[in-house]
Amino acid sequence: MLSFLRVLKFAVQGFFRNFWLSLVTITMMLMAVFSVTLLVSMNYVKEATISGVENKVDVLVELKPKVTQEQVDSLVIDLERLSEIKDVKVISPEENKELFKQYNLNSKVKEALDIYGVDENPFTYFLAIKAYNLDQYPKILEFIGQDKYLAIVEGSDANTHQEFIDKINNISNFVNRYSWYLAAIFVLISIVVIFNTIRISIYTRRDEIMIMKLVGAGNWFVRLPFIIESILYALAAMLIVILVVYPLVNFIQPGLNGYFQGLQVIDLLGYFRKNFVEIFVYQFIVLAILNIVSTTLAVRKYLKV
């Protein structure tokens, strides 16, 4: 136990003794970890955004004027029999009129309603239809376009946002492609920097190491402080990333909610909390292993053990 405390003491001393070298090493590791974290979060944002957009997709069916409630109910029953349809919402003429007023509060278009009497309503029924998947909408539109519904259906429009989803995929693929290259570069730089940092640390402490060997210190007693020192680099880099990422995510979360009109479609903060181990702990383990391997090679080469 006493020997381990001594080893730990030597490791901490080495970590702070070469402060500027330690800072450079931690910075390189920090960039590598931050790049991987960015990739993980971008992939989640992409999936959550597409899922949120799909939930807002619908087919809006306008029915002809003078359509009766019985005809509307009959059409709804036929639609609900389709396995592709998730939900059918009936928008009555009265609801349509109120929606028109709400979305045109300061518009001159609203004045057009003044030509109608109090009991007159120029609006008709609408059906808002949701499918389970985007590729099911063409079949729904084909069903609505049958001859037997021509007498009651005025028109329909599929608001699928497919173009928006394609853009999200393209941006995500672009970021993923080049961010992996960037992360790999930072990892390689980190390995080179940690290797040279340990090598310089060994060189500056060569007299101390020689004395340790002369008084009977074993190879592992000499090697272990450098290995622990390299793990401290990885730990420091990971703690800094955590201290930066969580406040940053907490800052941008309201903006993500506002993008989807208050709905928490993208819960990035909750995602990081739920996957803390997978995102941060696993990265720390991988980074620590890389550092240990680099340190072991450096010690073996320059101590001839």
Secondary structure, 3 states (H helix, E strand, C coil): CHHHHHHHHHHHHHHHHCHHHHHHHHHHHHHHHHHHHHHHHHHHHHHHHHHHHHHHCEEEEEECCCCCHHHHHHHHHHHHCCCCEEEEEEECHHHHHHHHHHHCCCCHHHHHHHHCCCCCCCCCCEEEEEECCHHHHHHHHHHHCCHHHCCCEEEEEEECCHHHHHHHHHHHHHHHHHHHHHHHHHHHHHHHHHHHHHHHHHHHCHHHHHHHHHCCCCHHHHHHHHHHHHHHHHHHHHHHHHHHHHHHHHHHHHHHHHHCCCCCCCCHHHHHHHCHHHHHHHHHHHHHHHHHHHHHHHHHHHHCC
